[in-house]
Amino acid sequence: MFNCPNFIQEFKDYVTKLEAEKILEVGCFSGELKDAVGADGIDTDPQRDDIAKADIREFKPKKKYDLVFSSGLLEHYAKEEAVEIIKAMAGTVRKGGYVLSYVPNSGCIAYKNAKAKTTAPWKDELDYTAEELAELHEQAGLEMVDKGLAGKEWAKRFGPEESEPYLVYCLAKKCQ
């Protein structure tokens, strides 16, 4: 399992409150979050047959979604490119629908310490504050709804240090 089980439940509880019926995960990799909320999924390198091979910037859905989300995607792109990805995500959402993004938290000390010690590819991924992530969504033309921290238990997988949760999130609305 890629995701922390506590985070999967936390994520599912958050999304359930949004009452979204048609949901798309962008960059679903393992598909655990997609499965938790019954979403469609796309990824540039899908790990499962039920996940479509597609780049969101070229994806032409047959329907508009109530919610499109990503977790573990935007941190792999320069900020300017991340804004373009968020815009493309918003292009799949109906007016009044949501874009939800999760990325590593720059305030998570356990994650930052583990990142400094690793040679794994994730050592080069970006991390954000909730305010920085919200700014990317605003630059993409979306209206902020909510932002905050998530994945407190996941942070413990990186180390014993007392720290903020591993992830920050931003929920934004497509108003046009």
Phi, psi and omega per residue, in radians:
M1 nan 2.250 -3.131
F2 -1.385 -0.905 -3.097
N3 -1.381 2.653 3.028
C4 -1.217 2.240 -3.126
P5 -0.963 -0.632 3.114
N6 -1.110 -0.683 3.123
F7 -1.189 -0.690 3.116
I8 -0.986 -0.780 3.126
Q9 -1.183 -0.741 3.108
E10 -1.029 -0.778 3.116
F11 -1.089 -0.846 -3.127
K12 -1.023 -0.773 3.128
D13 -1.071 -0.732 -3.128
Y14 -1.132 -0.847 -3.106
V15 -1.155 -0.658 3.129
T16 -0.999 -0.674 3.136
K17 -1.117 -0.397 -3.129
L18 -1.362 -0.252 3.125
E19 0.951 0.645 3.095
A20 -1.429 2.344 3.134
E21 -1.673 -0.784 -3.125
K22 -1.803 1.999 -3.021
I23 -2.224 2.484 3.088
L24 -2.244 2.289 2.977
E25 -1.773 2.291 3.107
V26 -1.831 2.193 -3.108
G27 1.312 0.855 -2.980
C28 -1.347 -0.254 3.069
F29 0.806 -1.612 -3.056
S30 -1.426 -0.385 3.120
G31 1.431 0.076 -3.089
E32 -1.116 -0.715 3.135
L33 -1.288 -0.678 3.061
K34 -0.963 -0.843 -3.133
D35 -1.125 -0.650 -3.078
A36 -1.097 -0.507 -3.090
V37 -2.084 0.135 3.106
G38 1.194 0.681 -3.073
A39 -1.587 2.788 2.849
D40 -1.323 2.847 3.140
G41 -2.548 2.531 3.007
I42 -2.309 2.667 3.110
D43 -2.775 2.586 3.111
T44 -1.274 -0.362 3.095
D45 -2.448 1.260 -3.044
P46 -1.094 2.514 -3.137
Q47 -1.708 -0.104 -3.098
R48 -2.424 2.730 -3.125
D49 -1.215 -0.396 -3.119
D50 -1.550 0.161 3.093
I51 -1.981 2.140 -3.096
A52 -1.261 2.478 3.067
K53 -1.468 1.943 -3.109
A54 -2.887 2.613 2.983
D55 -1.719 2.270 -3.075
I56 -0.992 -0.516 -3.114
R57 -1.237 -0.261 3.127
E58 -2.071 -0.032 -3.046
F59 -1.277 2.266 3.103
K60 -2.078 1.594 -3.103
P61 -1.222 2.690 3.109
K62 -1.463 -0.158 -3.141
K63 -2.529 2.828 3.033
K64 -1.626 2.545 -3.091
Y65 -1.772 2.733 3.029
D66 -1.452 -0.513 -3.109
L67 -2.580 2.316 2.949
V68 -2.169 2.360 -3.092
F69 -2.404 2.799 3.016
S70 -2.459 2.577 3.039
S71 -2.483 2.091 -3.121
G72 1.426 0.522 -3.122
L73 -2.055 -1.020 -2.974
L74 -1.073 -0.497 -3.097
E75 -1.178 -0.170 -3.135
H76 -1.605 0.047 -3.084
Y77 -2.200 2.625 3.012
A78 -1.048 2.685 -3.043
K79 -0.993 -0.693 3.135
E80 -1.098 -0.726 3.116
E81 -1.230 -0.611 3.090
A82 -1.062 -0.681 3.097
V83 -1.086 -0.729 3.114
E84 -1.120 -0.662 3.096
I85 -1.149 -0.746 3.105
I86 -1.089 -0.720 3.086
K87 -1.053 -0.750 3.130
A88 -1.138 -0.682 3.073
M89 -1.054 -0.784 -3.140
A90 -1.094 -0.492 3.118
G91 -1.172 -0.276 3.131
T92 -1.681 -0.035 -3.029
V93 -1.821 2.447 3.056
R94 -1.178 2.791 3.058
K95 -1.016 2.291 -3.096
G96 1.556 -0.097 3.118
G97 -1.408 3.065 -3.002
Y98 -2.037 2.631 2.930
V99 -2.093 2.182 -3.103
L100 -2.160 2.226 -3.122
S101 -2.272 2.423 3.043
Y102 -2.110 2.350 3.088
V103 -2.482 2.854 3.088
P104 -1.042 2.510 -3.091
N105 -1.581 2.119 3.118
S106 -1.171 -0.230 3.102
G107 -1.626 0.047 3.135
C108 -1.500 1.749 -3.063
I109 -1.084 -0.730 -3.135
A110 -1.061 -0.752 3.105
Y111 -1.137 -0.811 -3.114
K112 -1.074 -0.719 3.117
N113 -1.148 -0.750 3.121
A114 -1.142 -0.686 3.130
K115 -1.089 -0.686 -3.134
A116 -1.177 -0.439 -3.079
K117 -1.664 -0.270 -3.008
T118 -1.556 2.755 2.971
T119 -1.927 0.061 3.140
A120 -1.142 2.708 -3.121
P121 -0.968 -0.506 -3.111
W122 -1.204 -0.128 3.117
K123 -1.098 -0.403 -3.099
D124 -1.700 -0.014 -3.122
E125 -1.239 2.669 3.114
L126 -1.368 2.785 2.997
D127 -2.372 2.765 -2.955
Y128 -2.397 2.856 2.837
T129 -1.627 2.872 3.090
A130 -1.074 -0.625 3.138
E131 -1.164 -0.721 3.115
E132 -1.128 -0.718 3.118
L133 -1.151 -0.729 3.101
A134 -1.068 -0.676 3.127
E135 -1.075 -0.686 3.095
L136 -1.061 -0.721 3.136
H137 -1.182 -0.647 3.085
E138 -1.173 -0.682 3.085
Q139 -1.100 -0.479 3.112
A140 -1.432 0.021 3.074
G141 1.549 0.317 -3.124
L142 -1.771 2.745 3.120
E143 -1.719 2.242 -3.132
M144 -1.156 2.410 3.074
V145 -2.048 -0.778 -3.063
D146 -2.780 2.654 3.033
K147 -2.670 2.703 -3.139
G148 3.024 -2.773 -3.082
L149 -1.950 2.603 3.123
A150 -2.623 2.792 3.057
G151 1.409 0.704 3.122
K152 -1.015 -0.796 3.139
E153 -1.174 -0.558 -3.137
W154 -1.106 -0.624 3.141
A155 -0.993 -0.567 -3.119
K156 -1.177 -0.340 3.084
R157 -1.233 -0.391 -3.133
F158 -1.495 -0.467 -3.122
G159 2.930 2.957 -3.053
P160 -1.439 -0.086 -3.089
E161 -1.041 2.486 3.023
E162 -1.262 2.175 -3.106
S163 -2.720 2.999 3.040
E164 -1.152 2.900 3.068
P165 -1.023 2.805 -3.074
Y166 -1.187 -0.558 -3.011
L167 -2.052 2.684 2.867
V168 -2.010 2.674 3.124
Y169 -2.350 2.814 3.064
C170 -2.466 2.269 3.028
L171 -1.981 2.153 -3.124
A172 -2.259 2.774 -3.076
K173 -2.048 2.486 3.035
K174 -1.559 1.994 -3.056
C175 -1.784 -0.234 -3.115
Q176 -2.012 nan nan
